[in-house]
Amino acid sequence: MNRKDKIALERYRKRLEFARSSGEVNAFETKAEQKARIERAKKDYAYMCKEYFPHYATSEPADCHLKAAKQTMKNPTIKKFDEMPRGFGKSVMDDILIPFWLWINDQAHYMVLVTVSKDRASELLEDLRAEFEGNPKIIHDFGEQHGHGQWEKGFFITKSGFVAKALGAGQSVRGLRVKSRRPDYIVVDDLETKELIKNPKRQDEYVKWIERDLIPTMDGDIRRFVYANNRFAPVMIQTKLQEKHPEWVVNHIKAYDPVTYKPTWHQKYHDNYYRELEKDIGTLALEAEYLQNPQVEGYYFKPEHIQYGKMPKLNQFKIIIGTWDVAYAGSATSDYNAIDVKGLHDKNFWVIDTFVKRCKMVTAVSYMCDFQKRLPKTVVVHWRFEAQFWNDEVERVIRETERQYGIKLNILKIQVPKIKKMDRILTLHPYYQNGRIFYNEKLKSHNDTQVGIAQLLSIEPNYKTNDDYPDTQQTGIALLEPYNTQNDGLNYRQGKMRPKNERI
């Protein structure tokens, strides 16, 4: 036996040990008690997980897990995507728990597991094979399943006739038939890689392979197709499939409420878990991994446009303006309350501080009050917000918060030009391109600033991402520009700097 085979054998031995840790069976139970347990497990997914897989089900399943399982059981021809964040056990659910639940209900007879390569798919399939072979509770209730015929890594057939096969993406699907049996449960797990998302042509090839080769291998009344992967990029194989098949089910799950931080899987994670994690890895990484908000590289605005520096003293700025893009709801899907505090120094614009959060208005106004209260007496910040947002509720929040902090913001309403927001935001481009916008170097690790910059980089044709921060930043730059009297005969608003008297 070579070294590679020895390693594989040792890994499988550990899987068997894990399967055997499901617990001991009750040797004194009656046949009636056993039958009642099996019948309950067939109907109750949560109970089935707890009864047969306590070594996996260390917490009660989340509502999204129960929903996904019920969807799969209810619809024998379902096509769906389980887009779940890191830590939500989507592979365990779709590769082990749900196929087993389908099997005990006579709803799964031939499973195919697909991922980036056959070797990787075979590794994933080993977990289910070990459960059939070593889980004492499964053996006790459903009999010995370890087959004496086909029982190997990547392809096994249980004594009851259940078939499971591993397949690499793009491989030929010829030969998937086992006698008269064809696949009736196909799961694609973690197919996309960071390298693959950079290759649109390859993505399109996989989309066609799934549509034209993989799914058509199923033939009969049961034809379930499940795609398990988190959404970590703007364009993926799964997003292309979703666009082509809007009728397919998409379970897009966020790990926590972005406003309250309350965990979606509250049975497993405590209320402050994601707040604490945010301190460890930062807001952008947290949102990418756990809210499935993919970050883009930048279409108009590039990462290299963002420059940091040692900021001049506050009393050296010609004028400081803070602009507020108002959001009312403060819900998980609402706009952001975005505040950008900017100053003009020489001919450059400095981002002094930012506030970019999904929150209630009072939190944003409290930020402005606190910021102003901490300013030196020689420094004044001029607060502005768009007149279209003004209503009695905004006025009430401002007045009450001012009284609480014992200050006056003297915030003024302004009229914003009635042109498309996209066109307004793009007027920022030459300022960035010509290196006229600087960020306070202390904001490099500031979460709100990084969220705002991510919104800026996401601006592209037909974008559907949040644009609250770039919107309020553009408003502030437009307000600061008239105070710039040090142009030195150059027009910095153009994409390329030219003397004012030079003909274009």
BELPEQUI-V502836 format. One record per residue. N is the residue number from 1. RES is the residue in one small letter. PHI is phi in degrees with one decimal (none if undefined). Layout:
n=[N	N]
res=[RES	RES]
phi=[PHI	PHI]
This chain:
n=[1	2	3	4	5	6	7	8	9	10	11	12	13	14	15	16	17	18	19	20	21	22	23	24	25	26	27	28	29	30	31	32	33	34	35	36	37	38	39	40	41	42	43	44	45	46	47	48	49	50	51	52	53	54	55	56	57	58	59	60	61	62	63	64	65	66	67	68	69	70	71	72	73	74	75	76	77	78	79	80	81	82	83	84	85	86	87	88	89	90	91	92	93	94	95	96	97	98	99	100	101	102	103	104	105	106	107	108	109	110	111	112	113	114	115	116	117	118	119	120	121	122	123	124	125	126	127	128	129	130	131	132	133	134	135	136	137	138	139	140	141	142	143	144	145	146	147	148	149	150	151	152	153	154	155	156	157	158	159	160	161	162	163	164	165	166	167	168	169	170	171	172	173	174	175	176	177	178	179	180	181	182	183	184	185	186	187	188	189	190	191	192	193	194	195	196	197	198	199	200	201	202	203	204	205	206	207	208	209	210	211	212	213	214	215	216	217	218	219	220	221	222	223	224	225	226	227	228	229	230	231	232	233	234	235	236	237	238	239	240	241	242	243	244	245	246	247	248	249	250	251	252	253	254	255	256	257	258	259	260	261	262	263	264	265	266	267	268	269	270	271	272	273	274	275	276	277	278	279	280	281	282	283	284	285	286	287	288	289	290	291	292	293	294	295	296	297	298	299	300	301	302	303	304	305	306	307	308	309	310	311	312	313	314	315	316	317	318	319	320	321	322	323	324	325	326	327	328	329	330	331	332	333	334	335	336	337	338	339	340	341	342	343	344	345	346	347	348	349	350	351	352	353	354	355	356	357	358	359	360	361	362	363	364	365	366	367	368	369	370	371	372	373	374	375	376	377	378	379	380	381	382	383	384	385	386	387	388	389	390	391	392	393	394	395	396	397	398	399	400	401	402	403	404	405	406	407	408	409	410	411	412	413	414	415	416	417	418	419	420	421	422	423	424	425	426	427	428	429	430	431	432	433	434	435	436	437	438	439	440	441	442	443	444	445	446	447	448	449	450	451	452	453	454	455	456	457	458	459	460	461	462	463	464	465	466	467	468	469	470	471	472	473	474	475	476	477	478	479	480	481	482	483	484	485	486	487	488	489	490	491	492	493	494	495	496	497	498	499	500	501	502	503	504]
res=[m	n	r	k	d	k	i	a	l	e	r	y	r	k	r	l	e	f	a	r	s	s	g	e	v	n	a	f	e	t	k	a	e	q	k	a	r	i	e	r	a	k	k	d	y	a	y	m	c	k	e	y	f	p	h	y	a	t	s	e	p	a	d	c	h	l	k	a	a	k	q	t	m	k	n	p	t	i	k	k	f	d	e	m	p	r	g	f	g	k	s	v	m	d	d	i	l	i	p	f	w	l	w	i	n	d	q	a	h	y	m	v	l	v	t	v	s	k	d	r	a	s	e	l	l	e	d	l	r	a	e	f	e	g	n	p	k	i	i	h	d	f	g	e	q	h	g	h	g	q	w	e	k	g	f	f	i	t	k	s	g	f	v	a	k	a	l	g	a	g	q	s	v	r	g	l	r	v	k	s	r	r	p	d	y	i	v	v	d	d	l	e	t	k	e	l	i	k	n	p	k	r	q	d	e	y	v	k	w	i	e	r	d	l	i	p	t	m	d	g	d	i	r	r	f	v	y	a	n	n	r	f	a	p	v	m	i	q	t	k	l	q	e	k	h	p	e	w	v	v	n	h	i	k	a	y	d	p	v	t	y	k	p	t	w	h	q	k	y	h	d	n	y	y	r	e	l	e	k	d	i	g	t	l	a	l	e	a	e	y	l	q	n	p	q	v	e	g	y	y	f	k	p	e	h	i	q	y	g	k	m	p	k	l	n	q	f	k	i	i	i	g	t	w	d	v	a	y	a	g	s	a	t	s	d	y	n	a	i	d	v	k	g	l	h	d	k	n	f	w	v	i	d	t	f	v	k	r	c	k	m	v	t	a	v	s	y	m	c	d	f	q	k	r	l	p	k	t	v	v	v	h	w	r	f	e	a	q	f	w	n	d	e	v	e	r	v	i	r	e	t	e	r	q	y	g	i	k	l	n	i	l	k	i	q	v	p	k	i	k	k	m	d	r	i	l	t	l	h	p	y	y	q	n	g	r	i	f	y	n	e	k	l	k	s	h	n	d	t	q	v	g	i	a	q	l	l	s	i	e	p	n	y	k	t	n	d	d	y	p	d	t	q	q	t	g	i	a	l	l	e	p	y	n	t	q	n	d	g	l	n	y	r	q	g	k	m	r	p	k	n	e	r	i]
phi=[none	-78.2	-62.8	-62.2	-67.2	-64.4	-64.5	-64.0	-65.2	-66.2	-61.7	-69.7	-61.0	-68.4	-64.9	-62.9	-61.7	-66.3	-62.1	-71.2	-81.5	-66.4	119.0	-86.6	-88.4	-85.5	-71.2	-106.8	-73.1	-87.0	-61.6	-65.7	-66.3	-64.4	-62.7	-63.7	-64.7	-63.6	-65.8	-67.3	-62.4	-64.7	-96.5	-114.6	-62.0	-61.5	-65.4	-58.6	-61.2	-67.9	-75.8	-100.8	-131.0	-64.3	-73.7	-94.3	-83.5	-77.7	-133.0	-61.6	-64.6	-75.2	-58.4	-66.5	-68.2	-63.2	-62.9	-62.6	-66.0	-65.4	-56.9	-65.1	-67.8	-69.0	-113.2	-70.8	-120.4	-65.3	-124.8	-148.2	-120.3	-100.0	-89.4	-119.7	-74.0	-58.6	88.2	-100.3	63.2	-66.0	-69.0	-61.0	-64.6	-84.3	-97.5	-126.9	-67.8	-66.9	-61.3	-65.6	-61.2	-64.4	-62.8	-70.0	-98.7	58.6	-115.9	-141.7	-126.9	-148.1	-105.7	-121.2	-109.7	-119.2	-150.7	-60.1	-146.9	-65.3	-61.0	-67.5	-63.0	-64.6	-61.8	-64.1	-72.2	-60.6	-62.8	-70.4	-60.6	-64.9	-66.3	-63.0	-84.2	-114.8	-71.2	-64.8	-71.3	-66.3	-61.9	-63.0	-89.4	-124.1	87.9	-60.9	-110.2	-63.9	-78.7	-90.4	-99.2	-79.9	-151.7	-141.2	-62.1	92.1	-165.2	-144.8	-130.3	-75.9	-61.5	-77.8	101.7	-71.0	-108.4	-138.3	-138.0	-95.1	-145.0	-85.0	-58.7	86.7	-68.9	-64.3	-95.1	-64.7	90.9	-71.9	-67.9	-114.9	55.9	-94.0	-95.3	-117.5	-57.8	-130.6	-143.4	-117.2	-122.7	-102.1	-123.6	48.4	-72.5	-82.5	-120.3	-64.8	-73.4	-68.2	-68.0	-89.0	-125.8	-57.7	-64.0	-66.6	-58.8	-62.3	-64.0	-68.1	-59.6	-64.7	-63.5	-64.6	-70.2	-99.0	-114.0	-68.3	-60.7	-65.7	-68.0	-83.5	-147.8	141.9	-77.9	-111.2	-146.1	-89.2	-127.6	-124.5	-118.2	-109.0	-166.5	-82.7	-95.3	-111.1	-143.2	-61.5	-123.5	-137.6	-57.6	-67.7	-69.8	-67.5	-64.9	-64.5	-66.7	-78.2	-131.5	-63.1	-81.4	-72.0	-80.3	-122.8	-99.7	-95.8	-110.6	-101.6	-69.6	-156.2	-75.5	-66.9	-94.9	-92.7	68.0	-66.4	-67.1	-66.8	-96.6	-68.6	-69.0	-111.3	-108.3	-76.7	-61.9	-100.3	-57.4	-78.1	-64.5	-66.7	-65.6	-60.5	-66.4	-79.2	-116.0	92.2	-65.4	-63.3	-64.2	-62.5	-67.0	-66.2	-82.6	-113.9	-102.0	58.5	-101.5	-65.7	-95.2	-104.2	-79.2	112.9	-102.1	-89.8	-98.2	-106.5	-55.0	-71.1	-74.8	-84.9	-121.6	-111.0	-162.0	-75.4	-72.4	-60.9	-63.6	-58.7	-79.3	-96.8	-79.0	-66.3	-157.3	-122.7	-126.5	-113.2	-110.4	-122.9	-93.1	-82.8	-127.8	-89.3	-68.5	66.6	-110.8	-65.3	-114.3	-79.6	-69.8	-90.7	-78.6	-119.9	-125.8	-125.1	-101.0	-126.1	-133.1	-102.7	-134.5	55.4	-103.0	-105.6	-106.2	-114.2	-83.6	-84.3	-161.5	-141.1	-141.4	-138.0	-144.2	-82.7	-160.0	-72.2	-58.9	-60.7	-67.3	-67.0	-67.0	-61.7	-60.3	-63.1	-62.8	-65.1	-61.8	-65.3	-66.8	-88.2	-72.9	-60.9	-64.2	-86.5	-117.5	-122.6	-113.6	-100.7	-89.6	-139.5	-151.3	-67.5	-61.7	-64.1	-87.0	-70.4	-155.8	-62.3	-67.6	-62.0	-61.3	-63.0	-62.2	-63.1	-64.0	-65.7	-71.2	-59.6	-64.3	-62.8	-92.0	71.2	-138.7	-118.0	-78.2	51.7	-77.0	-117.2	-83.7	-131.5	-93.7	-99.5	-52.5	-83.2	-126.2	-58.9	-59.0	-58.2	-65.3	-64.5	-62.1	-69.3	-68.2	-71.9	-56.3	-63.2	-62.7	-68.8	-63.1	-90.3	69.4	-101.1	-109.3	-119.3	-108.0	-52.9	-59.9	-72.5	-93.4	-58.2	-108.4	-82.4	-58.6	-61.1	-63.1	-67.1	-64.4	-62.7	-63.9	-60.7	-63.7	-62.5	-67.7	-83.2	-69.6	-152.3	-55.9	60.0	-64.9	-125.8	-91.1	-68.2	-130.5	-64.1	-70.4	-59.1	-64.4	-72.1	-66.4	-62.5	-60.6	-66.2	-62.4	-62.9	-74.9	-79.3	-53.7	-61.4	-84.8	-82.2	-115.9	-117.9	-77.6	54.2	75.4	-108.6	-100.4	-80.4	-80.3	-79.4	-61.9	-126.1	-72.8	-138.3	-58.3	-60.9	-87.8	-78.9	-77.5	-97.7]
